[in-house]
Amino acid sequence: MCDGSTQLLGTIVEGIYEEDIPLSDVLLHGDFGIGTFDDLDGEMVILDGCCYQILADGKVERAGKEVKTPFAAVTYFAAETTHTISGRLSHAMFMKRLSRFLPSPNMLYAIKVAGKFHHVQTRSIPKQSNHYPLVEIAAQQVTSEFNDINGVLAGFYTPDFMASLNVSGLHLHFLTEDKEYGGHMLHCIPEEVSVEVQLIHKLELSLPMTKDYMEWDFHRDIGEDLEKVEK
């Protein structure tokens, strides 16, 4: 049985960037995942139980277990299928190929892509103040370019009907093999990579307990804002 744990992405889109959940609590639920940190202070990648904080300049630091997060999605990673991609694919074809490795579009999946990449473009966002809309913050994103680099893409596939929990479709973060650089993946051309896929059919959801969350009106459709942020 595979299971995952997540917090609400919708709170981040609306500008609620502080939740004060320590990383030590998150790691009780998984050794693999992605997310962010309080005040959007970097992109998160968790591999083999180690958490990496990718700062706005794309540089990586190890995150201590006392560090706080408003959003994370984690699982205990155990690949059920492994595939190989040999040769360069355009970003669009790469995304389609990854989707073909998923038996159903209506399930959750953890995905790890490791190997050599011809090109990867990533982004990170500078530390922010609470309540500043995410769609406006996106204009401040800092992009990084990597060519002929070894590394890992880690993340999840989320069905469209669960878009308030995580980015629908593929949501992947990149970490270089030396664990020095990375970010949220925007564009990728693989060279020679292995793709590990884990199906997740059981989900544990942690809802925020902050005053902001308790009093917020979540009736607004965030789909358009999220599309702008992700693209």
Z-matrix of the N, CA and C atoms (Angstrom, degrees):
N
C 1 1.464
C 2 1.525 1 109.11
N 3 1.293 2 116.23 1 133.51
C 4 1.461 3 121.57 2 178.87
C 5 1.518 4 108.65 3 -111.46
N 6 1.316 5 117.21 4 140.88
C 7 1.453 6 118.79 5 175.24
C 8 1.513 7 109.65 6 -142.17
N 9 1.331 8 115.00 7 164.53
C 10 1.449 9 121.14 8 -179.21
C 11 1.510 10 110.24 9 -137.93
N 12 1.307 11 115.94 10 164.47
C 13 1.454 12 121.51 11 177.84
C 14 1.514 13 108.27 12 -131.41
N 15 1.327 14 116.79 13 140.11
C 16 1.455 15 120.31 14 -177.80
C 17 1.512 16 110.99 15 -149.43
N 18 1.321 17 116.20 16 162.46
C 19 1.451 18 123.64 17 170.61
C 20 1.522 19 107.24 18 -118.90
N 21 1.322 20 117.04 19 168.52
C 22 1.456 21 120.39 20 -171.65
C 23 1.519 22 113.50 21 -74.25
N 24 1.334 23 116.95 22 125.40
C 25 1.456 24 121.59 23 174.12
C 26 1.526 25 110.77 24 -72.42
N 27 1.336 26 117.34 25 -31.00
C 28 1.457 27 121.25 26 -177.75
C 29 1.514 28 113.24 27 -56.58
N 30 1.322 29 117.38 28 -31.85
C 31 1.463 30 119.65 29 178.81
C 32 1.529 31 110.91 30 -66.15
N 33 1.351 32 116.37 31 -35.87
C 34 1.459 33 120.61 32 179.45
C 35 1.525 34 110.31 33 -67.19
N 36 1.319 35 117.41 34 -44.26
C 37 1.464 36 121.37 35 -179.79
C 38 1.525 37 110.33 36 -59.22
N 39 1.318 38 116.90 37 -36.00
C 40 1.458 39 120.74 38 -177.82
C 41 1.530 40 113.16 39 -81.06
N 42 1.333 41 117.68 40 -7.20
C 43 1.455 42 120.06 41 175.79
C 44 1.513 43 114.86 42 100.25
N 45 1.332 44 117.79 43 17.70
C 46 1.464 45 121.18 44 176.30
C 47 1.523 46 107.22 45 -97.02
N 48 1.333 47 115.33 46 98.24
C 49 1.466 48 121.04 47 -169.67
C 50 1.518 49 113.54 48 -106.03
N 51 1.324 50 117.74 49 5.12
C 52 1.458 51 120.24 50 -178.61
C 53 1.518 52 109.49 51 -126.46
N 54 1.321 53 116.09 52 126.01
C 55 1.459 54 120.40 53 179.65
C 56 1.531 55 111.59 54 -134.24
N 57 1.326 56 116.43 55 -19.90
C 58 1.462 57 121.79 56 174.72
C 59 1.526 58 114.21 57 62.84
N 60 1.334 59 116.71 58 32.09
C 61 1.456 60 120.66 59 172.35
C 62 1.529 61 107.53 60 -90.42
N 63 1.325 62 118.63 61 118.70
C 64 1.469 63 119.39 62 -178.47
C 65 1.518 64 111.37 63 -71.21
N 66 1.300 65 114.87 64 149.65
C 67 1.459 66 121.30 65 179.59
C 68 1.529 67 110.97 66 -58.98
N 69 1.332 68 117.12 67 -30.40
C 70 1.460 69 120.42 68 179.00
C 71 1.525 70 111.10 69 -59.17
N 72 1.343 71 118.27 70 -34.91
C 73 1.461 72 121.79 71 177.23
C 74 1.526 73 110.92 72 -70.71
N 75 1.327 74 115.68 73 -41.06
C 76 1.469 75 120.42 74 -179.63
C 77 1.522 76 110.41 75 -61.43
N 78 1.324 77 116.52 76 -42.39
C 79 1.464 78 121.02 77 -175.44
C 80 1.532 79 112.88 78 -71.64
N 81 1.318 80 117.26 79 -9.41
C 82 1.459 81 119.94 80 172.66
C 83 1.529 82 111.28 81 -71.08
N 84 1.341 83 115.71 82 -16.49
C 85 1.466 84 120.70 83 -173.84
C 86 1.528 85 113.16 84 -109.35
N 87 1.321 86 118.71 85 -2.09
C 88 1.458 87 118.69 86 -179.89
C 89 1.516 88 112.85 87 176.19
N 90 1.336 89 114.50 88 162.27
C 91 1.471 90 121.51 89 178.34
C 92 1.529 91 111.56 90 -116.71
N 93 1.342 92 116.09 91 10.81
C 94 1.465 93 121.68 92 -176.71
C 95 1.519 94 107.28 93 -148.41
N 96 1.344 95 116.32 94 135.16
C 97 1.459 96 117.24 95 177.40
C 98 1.513 97 113.47 96 168.90
N 99 1.320 98 113.80 97 -175.07
C 100 1.462 99 122.20 98 178.69
C 101 1.522 100 108.88 99 -141.80
N 102 1.330 101 115.54 100 166.94
C 103 1.455 102 120.20 101 178.64
C 104 1.510 103 109.81 102 169.59
N 105 1.334 104 115.02 103 -151.55
C 106 1.459 105 120.86 104 176.75
C 107 1.523 106 107.53 105 -145.60
N 108 1.330 107 116.06 106 -174.96
C 109 1.454 108 121.77 107 -177.09
C 110 1.521 109 109.95 108 -122.03
N 111 1.332 110 117.40 109 162.92
C 112 1.456 111 120.17 110 179.20
C 113 1.529 112 110.05 111 -51.17
N 114 1.336 113 114.93 112 139.95
C 115 1.466 114 123.51 113 -176.84
C 116 1.530 115 111.99 114 65.09
N 117 1.335 116 116.07 115 23.14
C 118 1.478 117 122.34 116 -179.52
C 119 1.525 118 111.46 117 54.12
N 120 1.316 119 115.91 118 35.95
C 121 1.471 120 120.44 119 -174.95
C 122 1.526 121 110.78 120 -83.02
N 123 1.339 122 115.89 121 63.83
C 124 1.451 123 120.81 122 174.86
C 125 1.514 124 113.96 123 111.34
N 126 1.336 125 115.24 124 158.27
C 127 1.460 126 122.74 125 174.70
C 128 1.532 127 108.46 126 -88.45
N 129 1.326 128 116.03 127 144.61
C 130 1.460 129 121.55 128 -177.25
C 131 1.527 130 110.88 129 -106.61
N 132 1.332 131 115.47 130 136.68
C 133 1.465 132 122.47 131 168.18
C 134 1.522 133 107.43 132 -132.62
N 135 1.335 134 116.32 133 128.79
C 136 1.464 135 121.80 134 175.55
C 137 1.520 136 107.62 135 -115.55
N 138 1.335 137 116.41 136 121.10
C 139 1.457 138 123.08 137 177.99
C 140 1.521 139 109.11 138 -132.33
N 141 1.321 140 116.87 139 129.29
C 142 1.463 141 122.18 140 177.91
C 143 1.529 142 112.02 141 52.38
N 144 1.345 143 115.85 142 36.04
C 145 1.445 144 120.80 143 176.80
C 146 1.510 145 115.45 144 81.39
N 147 1.343 146 117.83 145 -1.00
C 148 1.470 147 122.51 146 177.55
C 149 1.528 148 109.41 147 -101.78
N 150 1.316 149 116.77 148 133.84
C 151 1.460 150 121.24 149 -178.35
C 152 1.522 151 110.48 150 -104.04
N 153 1.329 152 115.15 151 130.80
C 154 1.456 153 121.96 152 -179.36
C 155 1.529 154 109.27 153 -116.12
N 156 1.324 155 115.00 154 134.48
C 157 1.462 156 122.46 155 179.95
C 158 1.526 157 108.56 156 -108.00
N 159 1.342 158 115.89 157 114.45
C 160 1.459 159 121.33 158 -178.37
C 161 1.520 160 107.93 159 -97.76
N 162 1.318 161 116.39 160 111.90
C 163 1.458 162 122.39 161 -173.41
C 164 1.524 163 111.63 162 -79.98
N 165 1.324 164 116.93 163 176.93
C 166 1.465 165 122.10 164 -173.62
C 167 1.522 166 112.87 165 -59.73
N 168 1.337 167 117.06 166 -29.37
C 169 1.469 168 119.52 167 -179.87
C 170 1.531 169 112.10 168 -86.84
N 171 1.342 170 116.85 169 6.33
C 172 1.451 171 120.61 170 178.41
C 173 1.518 172 114.60 171 86.70
N 174 1.335 173 117.64 172 -6.09
C 175 1.458 174 120.82 173 179.85
C 176 1.526 175 110.45 174 -81.03
N 177 1.326 176 115.56 175 152.13
C 178 1.461 177 121.77 176 -172.31
C 179 1.529 178 111.30 177 -110.42
N 180 1.328 179 114.87 178 140.09
C 181 1.455 180 122.09 179 171.53
C 182 1.524 181 108.36 180 -128.31
N 183 1.329 182 117.65 181 148.80
C 184 1.453 183 120.65 182 171.83
C 185 1.529 184 108.20 183 -73.77
N 186 1.310 185 116.31 184 132.08
C 187 1.465 186 121.15 185 -178.62
C 188 1.528 187 109.49 186 -93.75
N 189 1.327 188 116.01 187 129.45
C 190 1.456 189 120.55 188 176.69
C 191 1.522 190 111.46 189 -73.44
N 192 1.324 191 116.38 190 158.93
C 193 1.463 192 120.77 191 -175.74
C 194 1.526 193 112.97 192 -69.38
N 195 1.335 194 116.95 193 -12.14
C 196 1.460 195 120.04 194 177.96
C 197 1.523 196 112.83 195 -85.44
N 198 1.345 197 117.04 196 -11.73
C 199 1.464 198 121.66 197 -179.55
C 200 1.525 199 109.74 198 -63.92
N 201 1.344 200 117.59 199 142.66
C 202 1.458 201 122.92 200 -174.58
C 203 1.530 202 111.72 201 -100.47
N 204 1.339 203 115.48 202 152.05
C 205 1.462 204 121.42 203 179.98
C 206 1.525 205 111.76 204 -138.13
N 207 1.365 206 117.64 205 142.16
C 208 1.458 207 121.20 206 173.13
C 209 1.525 208 112.27 207 -95.98
N 210 1.344 209 117.38 208 -12.57
C 211 1.459 210 120.80 209 -178.71
C 212 1.527 211 110.64 210 -156.09
N 213 1.322 212 115.26 211 128.66
C 214 1.464 213 120.67 212 174.17
C 215 1.524 214 108.14 213 -155.47
N 216 1.322 215 115.38 214 146.83
C 217 1.459 216 122.13 215 173.80
C 218 1.517 217 106.83 216 -125.96
N 219 1.327 218 117.09 217 123.08
C 220 1.462 219 120.57 218 -174.10
C 221 1.523 220 110.78 219 -137.78
N 222 1.329 221 115.57 220 160.36
C 223 1.462 222 123.57 221 173.34
C 224 1.512 223 108.23 222 -155.81
N 225 1.321 224 116.02 223 162.99
C 226 1.464 225 119.83 224 168.50
C 227 1.522 226 106.39 225 -85.19
N 228 1.326 227 115.57 226 110.85
C 229 1.456 228 120.08 227 -169.56
C 230 1.520 229 111.18 228 -77.91
N 231 1.326 230 114.50 229 126.58
C 232 1.468 231 121.53 230 175.61
C 233 1.520 232 106.62 231 -146.28
N 234 1.326 233 116.45 232 96.91
C 235 1.464 234 120.89 233 -175.00
C 236 1.522 235 111.04 234 -60.70
N 237 1.329 236 115.19 235 136.64
C 238 1.464 237 121.50 236 176.87
C 239 1.524 238 111.82 237 -102.12
N 240 1.332 239 116.27 238 -26.28
C 241 1.463 240 120.74 239 175.21
C 242 1.525 241 108.73 240 -138.33
N 243 1.335 242 114.89 241 149.37
C 244 1.460 243 121.29 242 177.60
C 245 1.520 244 108.87 243 -131.35
N 246 1.327 245 115.98 244 135.60
C 247 1.456 246 122.03 245 -177.84
C 248 1.524 247 108.63 246 -130.63
N 249 1.313 248 115.75 247 160.55
C 250 1.462 249 121.34 248 178.24
C 251 1.523 250 109.92 249 -122.40
N 252 1.318 251 115.32 250 136.30
C 253 1.466 252 121.63 251 172.29
C 254 1.519 253 107.26 252 -116.20
N 255 1.326 254 116.52 253 116.82
C 256 1.463 255 122.32 254 179.64
C 257 1.521 256 108.94 255 -114.28
N 258 1.319 257 116.07 256 128.35
C 259 1.458 258 120.10 257 -179.11
C 260 1.515 259 111.67 258 95.72
N 261 1.303 260 114.67 259 155.56
C 262 1.462 261 120.53 260 -176.10
C 263 1.526 262 111.91 261 -73.45
N 264 1.328 263 113.80 262 138.48
C 265 1.461 264 121.56 263 173.01
C 266 1.518 265 107.89 264 -125.63
N 267 1.315 266 117.32 265 144.36
C 268 1.462 267 119.94 266 172.39
C 269 1.524 268 108.47 267 -60.92
N 270 1.314 269 116.12 268 161.77
C 271 1.467 270 119.56 269 179.58
C 272 1.523 271 110.58 270 -57.43
N 273 1.314 272 116.96 271 -44.98
C 274 1.468 273 120.60 272 -178.26
C 275 1.521 274 111.00 273 -62.30
N 276 1.333 275 116.70 274 -42.79
C 277 1.458 276 119.93 275 179.61
C 278 1.532 277 111.14 276 -69.12
N 279 1.312 278 116.73 277 -34.87
C 280 1.463 279 121.23 278 177.47
C 281 1.525 280 110.37 279 -62.36
N 282 1.330 281 117.26 280 -45.01
C 283 1.457 282 120.72 281 178.80
C 284 1.531 283 110.88 282 -63.55
N 285 1.322 284 116.66 283 -39.46
C 286 1.467 285 120.24 284 178.08
C 287 1.526 286 110.81 285 -65.76
N 288 1.341 287 116.07 286 -40.33
C 289 1.464 288 119.45 287 -179.63
C 290 1.539 289 110.22 288 -64.08
N 291 1.326 290 116.37 289 -43.10
C 292 1.458 291 119.15 290 178.09
C 293 1.526 292 110.91 291 -60.64
N 294 1.326 293 116.40 292 -41.24
C 295 1.469 294 120.25 293 -179.64
C 296 1.531 295 111.15 294 -63.10
N 297 1.334 296 116.96 295 -31.92
C 298 1.467 297 120.14 296 179.55
C 299 1.528 298 112.13 297 -68.78
N 300 1.313 299 116.76 298 -21.17
C 301 1.459 300 120.13 299 179.45
C 302 1.529 301 112.12 300 -79.80
N 303 1.336 302 117.57 301 -4.68
C 304 1.458 303 122.26 302 -177.32
C 305 1.527 304 109.00 303 -100.36
N 306 1.310 305 118.90 304 120.33
C 307 1.459 306 121.09 305 -174.85
C 308 1.522 307 114.91 306 -60.52
N 309 1.334 308 118.16 307 -32.24
C 310 1.463 309 121.32 308 -177.50
C 311 1.519 310 109.33 309 -145.07
N 312 1.346 311 118.83 310 140.87
C 313 1.457 312 120.91 311 177.13
C 314 1.519 313 112.99 312 -76.97
N 315 1.322 314 117.45 313 -2.45
C 316 1.461 315 121.30 314 -174.49
C 317 1.517 316 113.80 315 -104.54
N 318 1.332 317 116.73 316 13.43
C 319 1.463 318 121.58 317 179.04
C 320 1.524 319 109.79 318 -119.50
N 321 1.322 320 115.93 319 165.12
C 322 1.458 321 122.79 320 172.31
C 323 1.532 322 109.29 321 -89.93
N 324 1.338 323 115.80 322 146.49
C 325 1.460 324 120.38 323 177.00
C 326 1.524 325 109.71 324 -140.18
N 327 1.321 326 116.24 325 142.37
C 328 1.464 327 122.21 326 165.78
C 329 1.522 328 106.86 327 -96.93
N 330 1.332 329 116.17 328 137.51
C 331 1.462 330 120.90 329 -173.89
C 332 1.525 331 109.54 330 -133.37
N 333 1.334 332 115.30 331 131.98
C 334 1.471 333 121.07 332 174.55
C 335 1.519 334 108.61 333 -128.08
N 336 1.331 335 116.33 334 123.93
C 337 1.463 336 122.78 335 -179.97
C 338 1.528 337 107.29 336 -117.65
N 339 1.307 338 117.28 337 117.15
C 340 1.473 339 120.82 338 -175.30
C 341 1.520 340 110.81 339 -128.33
N 342 1.327 341 115.11 340 143.12
C 343 1.459 342 119.62 341 177.38
C 344 1.508 343 111.79 342 144.36
N 345 1.337 344 115.15 343 -147.90
C 346 1.459 345 120.96 344 -178.03
C 347 1.525 346 110.24 345 -100.00
N 348 1.322 347 114.76 346 135.97
C 349 1.463 348 122.01 347 179.63
C 350 1.531 349 109.11 348 -119.71
N 351 1.328 350 115.70 349 134.83
C 352 1.461 351 120.00 350 176.54
C 353 1.518 352 110.44 351 -71.26
N 354 1.330 353 115.89 352 -39.65
C 355 1.470 354 119.46 353 -178.69
C 356 1.522 355 109.26 354 -154.80
N 357 1.330 356 116.41 355 136.90
C 358 1.464 357 121.99 356 173.31
C 359 1.525 358 108.18 357 -137.86
N 360 1.315 359 116.00 358 130.57
C 361 1.466 360 121.47 359 172.39
C 362 1.521 361 108.12 360 -111.97
N 363 1.330 362 115.99 361 130.31
C 364 1.462 363 120.76 362 -179.32
C 365 1.526 364 110.48 363 -127.02
N 366 1.322 365 114.29 364 167.87
C 367 1.457 366 119.47 365 173.63
C 368 1.515 367 109.52 366 -138.66
N 369 1.323 368 114.39 367 153.68
C 370 1.456 369 122.82 368 170.31
C 371 1.522 370 106.93 369 -139.08
N 372 1.323 371 116.00 370 159.16
C 373 1.463 372 121.11 371 -176.63
C 374 1.521 373 109.02 372 -119.37
N 375 1.349 374 117.88 373 135.82
C 376 1.468 375 120.10 374 178.40
C 377 1.525 376 111.45 375 -62.82
N 378 1.308 377 116.10 376 155.30
C 379 1.461 378 122.74 377 177.36
C 380 1.524 379 110.51 378 -52.96
N 381 1.342 380 116.62 379 138.19
C 382 1.456 381 121.68 380 -172.02
C 383 1.524 382 112.55 381 -123.95
N 384 1.328 383 114.13 382 167.89
C 385 1.451 384 121.03 383 172.57
C 386 1.526 385 108.97 384 -91.64
N 387 1.310 386 116.21 385 147.76
C 388 1.456 387 121.41 386 178.24
C 389 1.530 388 110.69 387 -59.97
N 390 1.333 389 116.57 388 146.07
C 391 1.467 390 125.17 389 174.61
C 392 1.520 391 113.71 390 80.31
N 393 1.321 392 119.86 391 3.27
C 394 1.458 393 121.27 392 176.88
C 395 1.519 394 107.46 393 -86.90
N 396 1.348 395 118.88 394 120.07
C 397 1.480 396 120.97 395 -172.52
C 398 1.521 397 112.94 396 -55.36
N 399 1.317 398 116.25 397 135.74
C 400 1.457 399 121.48 398 -177.17
C 401 1.521 400 112.04 399 -61.13
N 402 1.330 401 117.84 400 -36.35
C 403 1.461 402 120.39 401 -177.98
C 404 1.533 403 110.99 402 -63.53
N 405 1.334 404 117.72 403 -29.51
C 406 1.462 405 121.05 404 176.94
C 407 1.526 406 111.10 405 -79.68
N 408 1.312 407 116.15 406 -32.97
C 409 1.456 408 120.77 407 178.76
C 410 1.526 409 111.62 408 -66.45
N 411 1.338 410 115.87 409 -29.99
C 412 1.466 411 120.27 410 -176.95
C 413 1.523 412 112.38 411 -54.85
N 414 1.330 413 116.82 412 -30.07
C 415 1.461 414 120.74 413 179.72
C 416 1.529 415 111.57 414 -66.32
N 417 1.336 416 117.35 415 -17.36
C 418 1.462 417 121.19 416 -178.91
C 419 1.531 418 112.38 417 -93.39
N 420 1.323 419 117.18 418 -0.19
C 421 1.456 420 119.06 419 -174.57
C 422 1.525 421 111.98 420 -59.65
N 423 1.305 422 115.02 421 145.30
C 424 1.462 423 122.52 422 178.33
C 425 1.524 424 107.45 423 -108.07
N 426 1.327 425 117.30 424 123.60
C 427 1.464 426 120.79 425 -178.29
C 428 1.524 427 110.43 426 -100.60
N 429 1.324 428 114.49 427 150.52
C 430 1.465 429 122.13 428 176.82
C 431 1.516 430 108.58 429 -129.99
N 432 1.334 431 116.52 430 148.50
C 433 1.463 432 122.37 431 179.84
C 434 1.527 433 109.37 432 -120.14
N 435 1.332 434 115.87 433 134.54
C 436 1.460 435 121.73 434 178.23
C 437 1.521 436 108.81 435 -126.87
N 438 1.322 437 116.48 436 131.95
C 439 1.465 438 121.49 437 179.74
C 440 1.525 439 110.22 438 -123.20
N 441 1.344 440 115.39 439 139.10
C 442 1.468 441 121.53 440 179.08
C 443 1.522 442 110.76 441 46.07
N 444 1.316 443 114.90 442 63.94
C 445 1.464 444 121.89 443 -172.01
C 446 1.528 445 109.94 444 -128.54
N 447 1.313 446 116.04 445 143.53
C 448 1.461 447 120.99 446 171.94
C 449 1.525 448 109.18 447 -93.27
N 450 1.317 449 115.77 448 142.22
C 451 1.449 450 119.10 449 -179.44
C 452 1.509 451 112.63 450 -179.49
N 453 1.327 452 114.70 451 -166.81
C 454 1.460 453 122.13 452 -176.36
C 455 1.520 454 109.90 453 -134.22
N 456 1.327 455 116.00 454 134.09
C 457 1.458 456 122.60 455 165.85
C 458 1.514 457 107.21 456 -100.32
N 459 1.331 458 116.82 457 128.32
C 460 1.459 459 120.91 458 -179.74
C 461 1.516 460 109.20 459 -129.50
N 462 1.327 461 116.21 460 140.93
C 463 1.448 462 118.29 461 177.49
C 464 1.505 463 113.34 462 167.72
N 465 1.331 464 114.30 463 -154.57
C 466 1.452 465 120.40 464 -171.55
C 467 1.528 466 111.33 465 -138.95
N 468 1.323 467 114.37 466 155.38
C 469 1.461 468 122.06 467 164.91
C 470 1.524 469 106.75 468 -106.74
N 471 1.350 470 115.48 469 129.35
C 472 1.461 471 121.58 470 180.00
C 473 1.519 472 109.44 471 -122.45
N 474 1.343 473 118.68 472 131.45
C 475 1.468 474 120.60 473 178.26
C 476 1.529 475 111.43 474 -62.58
N 477 1.317 476 115.71 475 154.68
C 478 1.463 477 121.11 476 -178.03
C 479 1.520 478 112.25 477 -56.64
N 480 1.333 479 117.93 478 -37.05
C 481 1.463 480 119.95 479 -174.91
C 482 1.528 481 112.81 480 -73.34
N 483 1.350 482 117.04 481 -4.49
C 484 1.467 483 121.10 482 177.97
C 485 1.524 484 111.48 483 -113.97
N 486 1.329 485 117.11 484 27.39
C 487 1.468 486 121.68 485 -172.53
C 488 1.525 487 113.59 486 -64.69
N 489 1.320 488 118.98 487 -21.10
C 490 1.464 489 119.84 488 179.07
C 491 1.529 490 111.87 489 -75.45
N 492 1.345 491 116.76 490 -14.53
C 493 1.460 492 120.52 491 -179.87
C 494 1.518 493 112.40 492 -90.15
N 495 1.336 494 116.12 493 -41.21
C 496 1.454 495 121.72 494 -178.76
C 497 1.521 496 107.47 495 -152.63
N 498 1.301 497 117.24 496 167.64
C 499 1.462 498 120.81 497 177.25
C 500 1.522 499 108.42 498 -59.02
N 501 1.340 500 117.02 499 126.66
C 502 1.455 501 118.68 500 179.71
C 503 1.527 502 110.11 501 -69.12
N 504 1.328 503 115.77 502 149.18
C 505 1.452 504 120.52 503 -174.45
C 506 1.512 505 109.84 504 80.45
N 507 1.325 506 116.75 505 -149.89
C 508 1.459 507 122.20 506 -177.33
C 509 1.525 508 111.51 507 -86.59
N 510 1.307 509 117.35 508 129.42
C 511 1.462 510 124.09 509 177.91
C 512 1.523 511 106.67 510 -129.41
N 513 1.344 512 116.61 511 106.80
C 514 1.454 513 121.79 512 -170.72
C 515 1.524 514 111.66 513 -127.62
N 516 1.312 515 116.14 514 140.18
C 517 1.466 516 122.84 515 172.86
C 518 1.527 517 108.76 516 -113.52
N 519 1.334 518 116.25 517 148.39
C 520 1.464 519 122.03 518 -175.50
C 521 1.518 520 110.67 519 -110.77
N 522 1.321 521 115.59 520 140.93
C 523 1.458 522 122.32 521 175.16
C 524 1.521 523 107.74 522 -137.38
N 525 1.339 524 116.72 523 126.75
C 526 1.464 525 119.45 524 179.19
C 527 1.525 526 110.07 525 -67.33
N 528 1.337 527 115.48 526 157.35
C 529 1.465 528 120.39 527 -176.03
C 530 1.522 529 111.97 528 -58.49
N 531 1.333 530 117.32 529 -35.57
C 532 1.459 531 120.11 530 179.56
C 533 1.524 532 112.46 531 -81.78
N 534 1.333 533 116.65 532 -0.40
C 535 1.462 534 123.50 533 177.28
C 536 1.528 535 112.07 534 59.36
N 537 1.331 536 114.04 535 36.93
C 538 1.457 537 120.21 536 178.97
C 539 1.531 538 112.56 537 -103.58
N 540 1.343 539 117.44 538 -27.53
C 541 1.473 540 121.39 539 -175.50
C 542 1.527 541 110.17 540 -141.64
N 543 1.338 542 114.48 541 164.15
C 544 1.459 543 119.03 542 177.46
C 545 1.509 544 112.28 543 170.91
N 546 1.334 545 116.10 544 -159.07
C 547 1.453 546 121.73 545 179.53
C 548 1.520 547 111.54 546 153.48
N 549 1.308 548 114.62 547 -178.40
C 550 1.465 549 122.19 548 175.40
C 551 1.527 550 108.17 549 -72.80
N 552 1.323 551 117.14 550 124.15
C 553 1.464 552 120.49 551 -175.55
C 554 1.524 553 111.60 552 -71.17
N 555 1.343 554 115.51 553 125.39
C 556 1.458 555 122.07 554 175.61
C 557 1.526 556 112.02 555 -104.81
N 558 1.334 557 115.92 556 -37.01
C 559 1.466 558 121.02 557 -174.46
C 560 1.516 559 108.07 558 -151.73
N 561 1.332 560 116.75 559 139.74
C 562 1.461 561 119.01 560 -175.29
C 563 1.525 562 111.12 561 -150.73
N 564 1.329 563 115.57 562 135.35
C 565 1.461 564 122.89 563 172.14
C 566 1.523 565 107.04 564 -122.90
N 567 1.339 566 118.10 565 106.99
C 568 1.468 567 120.00 566 -178.39
C 569 1.527 568 110.85 567 -74.96
N 570 1.326 569 115.20 568 158.51
C 571 1.467 570 122.28 569 176.01
C 572 1.531 571 109.99 570 -114.60
N 573 1.311 572 116.20 571 -59.02
C 574 1.469 573 122.29 572 178.75
C 575 1.527 574 106.98 573 -151.14
N 576 1.323 575 116.73 574 102.89
C 577 1.459 576 119.89 575 -173.07
C 578 1.529 577 111.37 576 -136.66
N 579 1.328 578 114.62 577 154.94
C 580 1.464 579 121.30 578 169.59
C 581 1.524 580 107.64 579 -104.45
N 582 1.313 581 115.99 580 144.78
C 583 1.459 582 122.25 581 -178.23
C 584 1.525 583 108.07 582 -121.57
N 585 1.314 584 116.88 583 116.82
C 586 1.461 585 122.47 584 177.82
C 587 1.523 586 109.16 585 -105.84
N 588 1.324 587 116.15 586 132.93
C 589 1.463 588 121.77 587 -175.36
C 590 1.523 589 110.32 588 -126.61
N 591 1.311 590 115.49 589 133.23
C 592 1.459 591 121.94 590 176.09
C 593 1.529 592 108.66 591 -124.20
N 594 1.320 593 117.46 592 123.57
C 595 1.457 594 121.67 593 176.06
C 596 1.524 595 109.54 594 -80.09
N 597 1.330 596 116.02 595 135.85
C 598 1.462 597 121.98 596 179.51
C 599 1.533 598 108.33 597 -120.36
N 600 1.330 599 116.29 598 119.06
C 601 1.461 600 118.94 599 -177.40
C 602 1.525 601 113.27 600 -116.50
N 603 1.332 602 115.95 601 3.54
C 604 1.464 603 120.48 602 179.63
C 605 1.515 604 108.36 603 -134.98
N 606 1.337 605 117.16 604 131.73
C 607 1.461 606 121.41 605 -173.05
C 608 1.517 607 110.56 606 -127.85
N 609 1.326 608 115.58 607 134.92
C 610 1.466 609 121.94 608 171.91
C 611 1.518 610 107.78 609 -109.99
N 612 1.322 611 117.20 610 126.59
C 613 1.461 612 122.37 611 -176.33
C 614 1.517 613 110.40 612 -113.52
N 615 1.324 614 115.75 613 129.64
C 616 1.458 615 121.43 614 176.11
C 617 1.523 616 109.21 615 -106.54
N 618 1.320 617 117.04 616 116.79
C 619 1.473 618 121.33 617 179.42
C 620 1.519 619 109.90 618 -89.48
N 621 1.350 620 116.65 619 144.36
C 622 1.468 621 120.16 620 178.97
C 623 1.529 622 111.46 621 -63.20
N 624 1.331 623 115.86 622 154.21
C 625 1.460 624 121.74 623 177.77
C 626 1.528 625 111.44 624 -119.08
N 627 1.329 626 117.68 625 17.50
C 628 1.458 627 120.76 626 -177.74
C 629 1.520 628 111.39 627 -83.24
N 630 1.315 629 115.98 628 161.02
C 631 1.474 630 122.25 629 176.85
C 632 1.526 631 110.38 630 -61.09
N 633 1.341 632 117.14 631 -40.84
C 634 1.468 633 121.13 632 178.99
C 635 1.522 634 111.05 633 -55.45
N 636 1.337 635 115.43 634 -48.65
C 637 1.460 636 119.39 635 -177.52
C 638 1.530 637 111.35 636 -67.28
N 639 1.303 638 116.63 637 -43.28
C 640 1.466 639 120.84 638 -176.85
C 641 1.529 640 112.08 639 -60.58
N 642 1.332 641 116.98 640 -31.92
C 643 1.461 642 120.52 641 -173.75
C 644 1.526 643 113.56 642 -102.96
N 645 1.332 644 118.45 643 -4.12
C 646 1.462 645 120.96 644 -174.48
C 647 1.530 646 111.52 645 -76.38
N 648 1.336 647 115.66 646 144.00
C 649 1.463 648 121.68 647 174.71
C 650 1.527 649 107.85 648 -95.31
N 651 1.338 650 117.36 649 110.54
C 652 1.453 651 121.77 650 -175.30
C 653 1.527 652 113.34 651 -98.21
N 654 1.337 653 117.47 652 21.70
C 655 1.463 654 119.56 653 -177.90
C 656 1.532 655 112.77 654 -74.46
N 657 1.349 656 117.37 655 -19.30
C 658 1.456 657 120.51 656 -178.16
C 659 1.523 658 110.55 657 -65.56
N 660 1.338 659 116.37 658 138.80
C 661 1.466 660 121.58 659 176.34
C 662 1.523 661 108.60 660 -77.01
N 663 1.335 662 116.41 661 115.71
C 664 1.470 663 120.91 662 -176.48
C 665 1.523 664 112.39 663 -94.36
N 666 1.332 665 117.24 664 1.83
C 667 1.461 666 120.67 665 -173.96
C 668 1.515 667 113.87 666 -56.75
N 669 1.336 668 116.71 667 -45.03
C 670 1.469 669 120.23 668 -178.40
C 671 1.520 670 111.19 669 -65.47
N 672 1.332 671 116.75 670 -41.95
C 673 1.472 672 120.33 671 179.13
C 674 1.528 673 110.65 672 -63.03
N 675 1.318 674 116.01 673 -43.32
C 676 1.455 675 119.82 674 -178.01
C 677 1.523 676 110.93 675 -65.74
N 678 1.318 677 116.72 676 -37.13
C 679 1.471 678 121.14 677 178.44
C 680 1.526 679 110.01 678 -62.05
N 681 1.343 680 117.34 679 -42.43
C 682 1.463 681 120.79 680 178.51
C 683 1.521 682 111.50 681 -65.08
N 684 1.322 683 116.88 682 -39.94
C 685 1.461 684 120.94 683 -178.99
C 686 1.524 685 111.05 684 -66.15
N 687 1.343 686 117.24 685 -43.97
C 688 1.443 687 121.36 686 -175.06
C 689 1.520 688 112.96 687 -73.23
N 690 1.330 689 117.94 688 -28.91
C 691 1.470 690 121.83 689 -177.00
C 692 1.519 691 112.23 690 -95.22
